[in-house]
Amino acid sequence: VLALAVSLILSGLARRWDSELSSGMTVQVAPTGTANAREMDERVRKVMDALAASAFVADASRLSDADARALVEPWLGDGALVAELPLPVLIDVRLAEGADLSDLSEQLTRAAPHVTVEDPARWLGDLRRLARTVQVVAVGIIALIGGAGVVSIIFAASSGFAVHRQEVELLHVLGATDSYVAGQFQRHMLRQSLLGGGIGFLLALATLWGLEQAGRGLGASLLPDMALSLRDWSWLPVVPLAAALLAALTARLTVMRALGRLP
């Protein structure tokens, strides 16, 4: 359940990164040591005019000084240092479909000096690869746990069959079919698996809830939103149910194979 939750969280993060970052970029108009407030405003106005005139831009909005300072407060605090720190003017840009960032960057550089274009595509690919890698690891963990569970069920069913071999042979003499005998082992293993899976499921939910509560005490700006959506939560009960069905099927096949070797 925990491995599936991690995979679902990363899948949601990857979708949000794609939708929020792939179609946007940030333009920074850096302050210079000799420029006054009027010159800075003039440079920002030229950049905004160039963005408005560009066919590559769907929308552009300047972040307020308070919003810009809020971005650095998690690292520097909210003291006098942040209040006196000369910060660049940040412009959030929504790109039009098929935008050419290199041409747009050249347009902005010609419009005003000391302009930096932050293209998220440079590091968005690294984030996607990281998310995919962790997802593959999570799926691998689920597969390993499932494989270990199958081996455990085979061992338990084989041991149970060996212990009750005489009773099974007596049932055969009385006319019981292989399917009936295997069904007894299957139902027993299903009940045990549902009980163990239910306990594990509740413990996993408690762990996820504890991690979510602990994350709320940390700086929200430093960490991505690791909460599960309602749709993601609905997938988690599938794990114990699938494990129980797999255990029942494994037990039945194991016992049927053992019955086939009886004289």
N, C-alpha and C positions, 0 to 999 in steps of 0.2 A: 504494500500500500504506500509506504514512504517513497519507494523508488518510482512508482507510477505518479505520485504527487509531484516529485521533482521534475519528471518528464513533462507533465502537463503545465507546470509553472513556466518552465523554459520555453515550451511551445507558445504559450501566451505572450511571454516576453518577446520572442522572436517576431510574432505577428505584430505586436505594438511597435517594435523597432522598425519593421518594414513600412508600416502605414504612417508612422509619425516622422521618421527620419529620411526615408528614401525620397520623399517629395519635397523636402525642405533643406534649407541651409541657413547659416548665420553669417552676417556681415559685421565686421568689427571696424569701427573708425577709431583708431588709436589716438590718444592725446599726445601732443608734442611739448617739449619743455618750454618753447618760446610762444606757443599759441595761447591766445586769451580766449575767453568764453565766446566772444563774438566770432572769432575766426573758426572756432570749433563748430559753432552752430552753422556757419556758412558751409563748411565742409560737409556736415551731415545733410544739409539741405540739398547740396549738389548730388550726393549719393542717393538720396531719396528721389530726386528728380530723374536720375539715371535709371533707377529701378522702376519707376512709374512708366518711363518711356520704353523700357525693354520688353520685347515680345516674349522673352523667356520667363517673365515674372508674372504670376497670377495675383499675388498679394504681398505686401511688405508693410510691416509695422515696427515702429521703434519701441524698444523696451524703456520703461521709465528708469530713472536713476535708482529708485528704491528697489525695483526688480533686479537690476544689475548687481546691486550690492547684496541682495538676498542670495544670489548665486555663489558668492564667495564667503558668506558668513559661516557656513559649516566648517570651512577650513581655517579661517582667520578669526572667527568670533565676531561679535557685534559691538566691539568697543570703538575707541577713538581711531584706531588704525584703519578700520574699514571706512569710517566716516571721512577721513582725510586722504584716503588712497585715491589717486587719479585713475579712474577706470575708463576703459574704452566705451564708446556708445555702441550698443548692440542692436542690430536690426534683424528681426525674424522674417525670413523670406519663404513664401510658398511658391514653388516653381511650377511653371506651366508644363504640360506634357511635351516631351521631346526637347527639353531645355538643354542648351550647350553651355556647361559651366565654364569652360575655358574662355569662350567668347564673352560671357557675362562678366567674368573676372577682369578681362581686359577693358571692358566698358567702364567698370567701376574704378579701375586704376587710373584710367584717363580722366574720369570725372573729378577725382580728388586724390591727394597723396595719403600715404599711411592707411590704406584700406586693405583689410585682410578678409578673404573669403574662406570660411570653414565649411568644407564639403564633408558631410557625414559619411558619404560612400567610401571614404578612405579607410575608416575604421569600422563601418557597419559590416563589411565582409568578415573582418576578424571576429566580431561579436556573433555573427551567424555561425561561423565555423566552431566557435567555442560552445554555443548552444547546442549545435548538432552533435559535437563530441560528447558533451555531458549526457545528452539524450541517448546516444548509442550506449554509453556506459550504464545508464539507468535501465535500458532495455536488456542489456547483458546481465545485469544483476537480477532482474525479474526472471530471465531464462535460467540462470544458475540456481536460483531458489526453487523454481519449478522443477528443474531436473533433480535437485536434491530431494524435493518432496516426492517425486515419482519413485526414486530409489528407496526412500524410507517406506513408502507404501508397499512396494514389492517385497521388501524385507519383512514388514509387519504381516502382510497377508500370507506370505510363505511360512512364516513362523507360526501364525495362527492355524494354518492348515495342517502343519506338522503336529501341533499339539492336539488337535481335534481329529486326527486321521481316523482313529477307531470309530468315532461317532459318525464321521462321513461315510465310512464303509458300511456301518449299520444302516444309515439312511438309504444307501444304495440297495441294500438287501430288502429294505421295506418298500422299495419302489420309487424313491425320490430321484428326480432327474438332476443332471448336472446343472441346469439352469436354476433350479430351486436352491441347490446348495450354494452356488456362486452368489445368488441373490441375498442369502443370509449374510455372507461376508461383505457384500456390497453395501447393504443397508447399515450394517454396523460401522463400516468405515466412513460412510456418508455422515452418520450422526456424530462420530468423533471429529471428523474434519470440519463440520459446521460449528461444533463447539469450539475447537481450537482456532478456526478462522475468525469466529466472532470475537473471541477474546483478543486475538491479535489485531483485528480491525479496530476495536475500541481503544486499545493501547496506541495504535497508530494515530487515531483521531486526537487522542489526548496529547500526543507528541506534537502533531501539527498545530494544535491550538496553543500549546506552550511556546512553540517557536514563533508563532504569529504575535503572541503577547510580548515576547522578548524583543521582537523586531520593532515594536511600537516605541520602545524606550530608546532606540537608537536614532541617530539623525536621519530623517526621511530623505534628505537630499543626497546622502552618501550611499544609500542602498536602493535598488529597484524595488518595485512593488512585488512582493513575493506571495501575495494572497491568492488563494484559489477562487475561481469564479464559481457561480452556482452550477454551471454545466460541468465543470471539472469535478466538483464534489459528487455529482451524480454518478461519475465513472468509478469512484473508489469502491463502492460496495460490490462491483463486478469482480474484484480480486478474490475475496473469500468465497464467493459463490462459484467462480471458475475453479478455484483450488479444490473445493469440495467435490465438484463434478469430476474433475480430473482424478481425484483420489478414489472415488467410487468406481470409475471406469477402469483405473489401473488395478484395483483390487479384484474386480470381476475377471478381467483378462488373466491376471496372475492365477487365480483359483481355477478358472476354466482350463488353463494350461496344465496345472497340477492334476486336475481330475482326469485329463486325457492320458496321463501316465499311469493311472491306477489299473490294476489287472481287471 
